[in-house]
Amino acid sequence: MPHSVSPEAPLVEDSILPDAPAKPLIEDATSEHGSDDSAEVTTDAPARAQKPSATIKPEDLFMTDDEDDEEFPISSAPSGEVKVEGSSPPTVSIPLASSAKYTDPEVMLAFYQRLFPFRPLFQWLNHSMKPSNDFAHREFAFTLANEAYLRYLSFPSSDLLRKEVLRLNPARFEIGPVYSTNPRDRKTLRKASTFKPVAKELVFDIDLTDYDEIRTCCDKANICHKCWTFVTMAVKVVDAALREDFGFEHILWVYSGRRGAHAWISDKKAREMDDNKRRALAGYLEVIKGGSQSGKKVNVKRPLHPHLVRSLDLLKDHFQTDILEGQDPWRTHEKTEHLLQLLPDKALTDALRKKWASAPGRSSASKWADIDAVAKAGASRALDGKALLEAKKDIILEYTYPRLDVEVSKKLIHLLKAPFVVHPKTGRVCVPIDAKRLERFDPLGVPTVTELLGEIDEWDAGKGKVEGEGEGEGKRLADYEKTSLRPYVEYFKSYVAGLLRDERGVKRERKEGDAMEF
């Protein structure tokens, strides 16, 4: 199906051409982006798209909240009207009626202009209040409304990123690594080998489709509160391992907007890991191995590694309530046979098979209890109690331990969807998840972009004036503060503030250490 540009779009040199070929046009053909609804058409960043001037004043890079860069703007224009200046599209009148869809370009434009936290995102990726190559040499990739995929975009400031987002109005955008040189200039280098990734956050991807063989409530892209507990369990285990086993502190969990979660580890030692170290760390966390047709998926050494001992302790209660009772994983004959294959003694499995055949409607919780009951009844004289206990622990791990898409974590060049973008299939915003309050997070309660814009209109129409009384005369709220996006933005700001504090401390220590050298 051809991908065309709107006929009203101006024909400028850096426009995306219609009917772009389906194959990537990039020379190295390494489009490493997230597995969730990847774009179909790939092309390089426009050679002259929004190329910034070489001389940029520091004050232009870091405007204060009092300056008029209109990030998190205060509604003063008539409801539904979005003002976009400079090279951005002209003013658009946006009706925020119930008929508005999150896929409408006008809705996305309003979201970017009024709600997207560009400055905190810049500070997060820049690791400093001062301009640095951590942001200027960072790759961004835009997926446009016509499904064209623009790679190797880069921006020296949050303001220029914002202006380009408003100009191109992407359906979403992704974040890649920091390169040795500006990604836009890579084709001008004499030696292509000098252009290479040098840093990026360590990332992990949890996708509920990887749980389809053990979740019984949903499948494919569908989710519910029952199967979301798989994500909750995975976050608990991975977060504990990253903090306690590797000493990482700055871990940001982000809802994917549909059926999973992403982890971004921003500690300096994590960002500077090469591919070999990333591969080793991903392997450390990988326990479930084998496809849906394979038999036993957990084969770990004894005695168990302390990480697995801790994981079992975190997961044992979830196994009883969320797996045995919530998922009832062995309700069918086929699934029951798989359970029996995981047990170590043939006489025991034969006795259990006979017992369950006489009671076909027996619940998974009852079947799990039957294993110990039948074993104690002497169904097998040769039964090895230790082997049975180990097998049961392996079963708990198979049904509760994180199933990570480890390929996402292994390479620096992999791109991942940015926090706070809108998922194109659901309209939900990719909001941060507070790992300390995992049980409270409701993926089905995350606001959609149309709901958020409607909340602004509701507030501006007068409902918010009553709720906002007592906050002081003359106080005007930014648009995001009028919506249910507010707690997520404030959590993100708090996370970024902690990261910047530690980054300043690291740089101060390094400077003091250099001063002691003779």
SVG drawing of the C-alpha trace seen along z (x, -y; Angstrom):
<svg xmlns="http://www.w3.org/2000/svg" viewBox="-18 -37 72 86">
<polyline fill="none" stroke="black" stroke-width="0.4" points="0.0,0.0 1.6,-3.3 2.4,-5.8 1.7,-9.3 2.2,-12.8 -0.9,-15.0 -1.4,-17.2 -1.4,-20.3 2.2,-19.6 4.8,-22.0 7.2,-20.5 10.5,-21.3 13.8,-19.6 13.7,-17.5 10.1,-16.3 9.4,-12.5 8.8,-11.3 5.5,-9.5 5.6,-5.8 8.8,-5.2 10.3,-1.7 9.5,0.9 13.2,1.8 15.4,-0.4 17.4,-3.0 20.1,-3.3 23.5,-2.1 24.2,0.2 20.6,1.5 20.7,1.9 17.3,0.5 17.3,1.7 14.1,0.5 11.5,1.9 9.5,5.0 6.2,3.4 4.5,2.4 7.7,1.5 7.5,-1.0 7.6,0.5 9.4,-2.2 12.9,-3.3 14.9,-6.2 17.8,-8.4 17.2,-11.7 16.9,-14.6 20.3,-15.9 19.2,-19.5 16.3,-19.1 16.3,-21.8 20.1,-22.0 21.0,-24.2 23.4,-27.0 26.9,-26.4 26.6,-29.3 23.8,-28.7 23.5,-30.8 23.4,-28.8 20.3,-30.6 18.5,-29.3 19.4,-25.8 18.1,-26.0 15.2,-28.3 13.7,-28.7 10.1,-28.1 9.4,-31.8 10.6,-32.1 8.2,-31.8 9.2,-28.6 5.6,-27.4 6.5,-24.0 3.7,-22.9 1.8,-26.1 -0.8,-27.8 -4.2,-27.9 -5.0,-31.4 -6.2,-30.9 -9.7,-29.8 -10.4,-26.1 -9.4,-23.8 -7.0,-26.2 -3.3,-25.3 -0.6,-27.9 2.5,-26.6 5.2,-29.1 8.3,-29.2 8.8,-26.4 6.0,-24.4 2.6,-23.9 0.2,-26.9 -2.4,-27.4 -4.9,-24.6 -8.4,-24.6 -8.8,-21.3 -12.3,-20.2 -11.9,-18.1 -15.3,-16.5 -16.0,-12.9 -15.7,-12.0 -12.0,-13.0 -9.6,-10.0 -6.1,-9.7 -4.9,-8.8 -5.9,-12.2 -2.9,-14.3 -4.5,-17.4 -4.9,-15.5 -1.3,-14.4 -0.1,-18.0 -2.1,-19.3 -0.6,-16.6 2.9,-17.5 2.4,-21.2 0.4,-21.2 1.4,-18.1 4.6,-16.4 7.5,-17.0 10.3,-18.0 12.5,-19.7 12.6,-16.9 13.2,-14.5 16.2,-16.6 17.6,-16.8 17.2,-13.0 19.1,-12.2 21.6,-15.0 22.6,-14.1 23.3,-17.7 21.9,-21.2 24.8,-22.3 24.8,-21.4 26.6,-18.2 27.1,-15.6 25.0,-13.2 22.1,-14.9 23.5,-16.6 25.0,-13.4 22.0,-11.3 20.0,-9.6 16.3,-10.0 14.0,-8.2 10.6,-9.4 7.7,-7.3 5.5,-9.6 1.8,-9.4 2.4,-7.9 4.5,-5.2 7.8,-6.5 10.6,-5.9 13.2,-8.7 16.5,-7.7 19.7,-9.5 17.9,-12.7 19.7,-14.8 19.1,-18.0 21.3,-20.2 18.5,-21.3 15.0,-20.4 13.6,-23.5 14.9,-22.3 13.6,-18.8 10.2,-20.2 10.1,-22.4 10.9,-19.5 8.4,-17.3 5.7,-20.0 6.8,-20.4 6.8,-16.7 4.1,-15.6 5.3,-12.0 3.0,-9.2 5.8,-8.4 9.5,-8.7 12.3,-6.4 15.6,-7.0 18.9,-5.5 22.5,-5.7 24.9,-8.6 27.3,-8.5 31.0,-9.5 29.9,-12.3 26.7,-14.0 24.4,-11.4 23.4,-14.0 27.1,-14.3 27.9,-10.6 28.0,-10.7 30.5,-13.5 33.1,-11.5 36.2,-10.3 36.1,-7.0 32.8,-5.4 34.3,-3.4 34.8,-6.5 31.0,-6.8 30.0,-4.4 27.8,-4.3 29.6,-5.1 26.9,-5.2 23.2,-4.4 21.0,-3.5 20.8,0.2 17.3,1.2 15.0,4.2 11.7,5.0 8.9,7.0 6.1,8.0 3.1,10.0 3.0,11.9 6.0,13.8 3.7,15.2 1.0,16.5 1.8,20.1 1.1,19.7 -1.5,17.0 -5.0,18.3 -7.0,15.0 -5.7,13.3 -3.4,13.7 -1.6,11.7 -2.0,7.9 -4.9,8.3 -4.3,7.7 -6.4,7.6 -5.7,7.1 -5.1,10.8 -2.3,11.1 -0.8,7.7 0.4,9.4 3.1,11.2 4.5,7.7 4.3,6.8 6.3,10.0 8.9,9.3 9.5,5.7 9.9,6.9 12.5,9.5 14.5,7.5 14.5,4.3 15.7,6.2 18.5,7.8 19.7,4.6 19.8,2.8 21.1,5.5 23.4,7.5 24.7,4.7 24.4,1.6 22.3,-0.4 20.3,-3.2 18.6,-5.1 16.1,-2.7 13.1,-4.1 10.2,-1.8 7.9,-2.9 4.5,-1.4 4.8,-0.5 1.3,-1.9 -0.2,1.5 1.0,4.8 4.3,4.4 6.9,2.3 10.4,1.0 13.3,0.4 15.8,-2.4 19.0,-2.3 20.7,-5.6 23.6,-5.1 26.9,-6.2 28.4,-2.7 25.3,-1.3 25.4,-3.8 29.0,-3.1 28.7,0.7 29.8,2.2 27.8,4.9 29.7,7.7 28.9,6.5 25.2,5.9 25.0,9.4 26.5,10.9 24.1,9.0 21.1,10.0 22.3,13.6 22.5,13.3 18.8,12.5 17.7,15.0 16.3,18.2 13.4,19.2 14.8,20.7 13.1,22.5 10.1,21.9 6.4,22.9 7.1,26.4 10.0,27.2 9.6,29.2 11.4,28.1 12.3,24.4 14.1,24.0 17.4,25.8 19.5,24.2 22.4,25.4 22.2,26.4 22.6,25.0 20.5,22.1 22.2,18.8 21.3,16.2 19.5,14.2 17.2,17.2 16.7,17.7 15.7,14.1 13.4,14.4 11.6,17.4 11.0,15.5 9.5,12.6 7.4,14.9 6.1,17.6 3.0,15.6 2.3,14.6 2.4,18.2 -0.3,19.2 -2.7,16.3 -2.0,15.0 -1.0,18.3 -2.8,21.2 -5.9,19.3 -5.9,16.4 -4.6,18.2 -5.6,21.8 -2.8,22.9 -3.5,26.7 -7.2,26.6 -6.9,28.5 -5.6,32.0 -2.8,30.7 -1.5,28.3 -1.9,31.0 0.3,33.3 3.0,30.6 2.9,30.3 3.4,34.0 6.4,33.9 8.1,31.5 8.0,34.0 10.9,36.3 9.3,39.7 7.3,41.9 5.4,43.7 4.3,40.4 3.2,39.0 1.2,42.1 -0.6,41.9 -1.4,38.3 -2.6,38.8 -5.0,41.5 -6.3,39.3 -6.9,36.3 -8.5,38.4 -11.2,39.3 -11.8,35.6 -11.6,33.8 -12.7,30.4 -10.1,30.3 -8.5,26.9 -4.8,26.1 -4.5,25.2 -5.9,28.6 -3.6,30.4 -0.6,28.6 -1.5,29.7 -2.1,33.2 1.6,33.6 2.7,33.5 -0.3,35.5 0.2,38.4 4.0,38.4 3.5,38.7 0.9,41.5 3.8,43.6 2.8,43.7 6.5,44.2 8.9,46.1 11.9,44.8 10.9,41.2 13.7,38.7 12.2,36.1 15.0,33.6 14.6,34.0 10.8,33.4 11.4,30.2 13.8,28.9 11.4,29.8 8.6,27.8 10.9,24.8 11.7,25.0 7.9,25.1 7.3,22.0 10.1,20.2 8.7,21.3 5.3,19.8 6.4,16.6 10.0,15.7 10.5,12.7 10.4,13.6 12.6,10.9 13.1,9.9 16.9,10.1 17.8,9.0 16.6,5.5 19.2,5.4 22.3,6.8 23.2,4.0 24.0,0.3 22.4,-0.5 18.9,0.7 16.3,-2.0 13.4,-2.1 10.2,-4.0 10.5,-7.2 8.6,-7.7 5.4,-9.8 4.8,-9.1 1.4,-7.9 0.9,-4.2 -0.6,-4.3 -2.8,-1.3 -4.3,-2.2 -3.9,-6.0 -2.5,-5.5 0.5,-7.5 3.7,-5.6 3.8,-6.8 6.4,-6.0 5.7,-3.2 6.7,-3.8 8.4,-0.5 7.7,-1.2 3.9,-1.2 3.7,1.5 0.5,3.0 -1.3,-0.3 -0.5,-0.7 -3.4,0.0 -2.5,0.2 -6.1,0.0 -6.5,-3.2 -3.6,-5.0 -5.1,-8.1 -5.5,-8.3 -4.4,-11.4 -8.0,-12.3 -9.0,-12.0 -6.2,-14.3 -7.1,-17.0 -10.7,-16.7 -9.6,-17.2 -7.9,-20.5 -11.1,-21.7 -13.1,-20.6 -10.8,-22.6 -10.7,-25.7 -14.5,-25.6 -14.8,-26.4 -14.8,-23.1 -11.1,-23.5 -11.6,-27.0 -13.7,-25.6 -11.2,-22.8 -8.2,-25.2 -9.5,-27.7 -7.1,-28.5 -4.0,-28.1 -3.3,-31.8 -4.4,-34.6 -2.7,-34.9 -1.5,-31.3 -2.0,-29.7 -1.5,-26.0 0.4,-24.5 -1.8,-22.3 -0.5,-19.0 -1.3,-20.1 -5.0,-20.1 -5.0,-16.5 -4.5,-13.0 -1.0,-13.1 0.2,-15.3 1.4,-12.6 3.3,-10.8 5.1,-14.0 5.9,-15.0 7.3,-11.5 9.5,-11.7 10.7,-15.1 11.6,-13.8 13.5,-10.9 15.4,-13.2 16.3,-15.5 17.8,-12.6 19.8,-11.5 21.2,-15.0 22.2,-15.3 24.2,-12.1 25.7,-13.1 27.0,-16.3 28.5,-14.4 30.3,-12.0 31.8,-14.8 32.8,-16.7 34.6,-13.6 36.4,-13.1 37.5,-16.7 38.8,-16.5 40.6,-13.2 42.3,-14.8 43.5,-17.7 45.4,-15.3 47.5,-13.9 51.1,-15.1"/>
</svg>
